[in-house]
Amino acid sequence: MSATPDTSGQKAGLPTVVLVHGAFADSSSWNGVIANLKRRGYPVMALANPLRGVQEDATYIRSIVDTVDGPVVMAAHSYGGAVMTEAADGAANVKALVYVASISPDVGESVLALTMKYPGSQLGTAIRMVPCRLADGSPAMEQYIEEEKFHAVFAADVAPDVAALMAVTQRPPTENAQTGSVTKVAWKSIPSWTLVSTQDLGIPPDLQRFMAQRAGSTTIEIDASHAVAVSQPGPVADFIDTAARATAG
């Protein structure tokens, strides 16, 4: 991740697209989307979400967004949506929020509490907890998707060899990232777009629909797994482009 986006070839008037990955993934999960957006002339930043906790992660993401000159369109996947919801609140340069197979909480809601509202998530039976130490030395628990379950649960429509690499390189969130609730809600003041992945075994599609309707999001549905940005980067990039053009100027 670079704090200064590469604007070479940028078309005049296009916003910077800031991408926020979620749990069990890293910035490379956006690679296909990034390539597509850059071909269209967008400057793009794919931030390394720390995955330590909603407030901590949002503080970091916001600190980078505040360095961007000009308008910004933010897009987030999975848990990254909770971080984006917190981080973008009050950011004058953020013109659109794009939730991609994502969580869009209201105040007081956590990822864990929301995913328990609707049936369909298989993450609970696939996660392995591992003790760790945080930077301040305090103990914590990290979550990993068991490698042999990663393809089926997280990325069923991704090529098996690619999913196998994703399983090995997955970034673990702390338990606190999943149980911590948001305190600010950017979608109440910034227009939002929601892409529902209809074969999602991580965040139930009905939950995605509920959150999109509540936020008044412009919504599309794609027949894809939770890893839709990897399996179908073209349609994801199209949707981000739609949000950018709708809020231009």
Beta strands, then each sheet from edge to edge (+ up, - down):
strand 1: 16-20
strand 2: 44-47
strand 3: 72-78
strand 4: 94-102
strand 5: 127-133
strand 6: 139-145
strand 7: 192-197
strand 8: 218-222
sheet 1: 2+ 1+ 3+ 4+ 7+ 8+
sheet 2: 5+ 6-
end
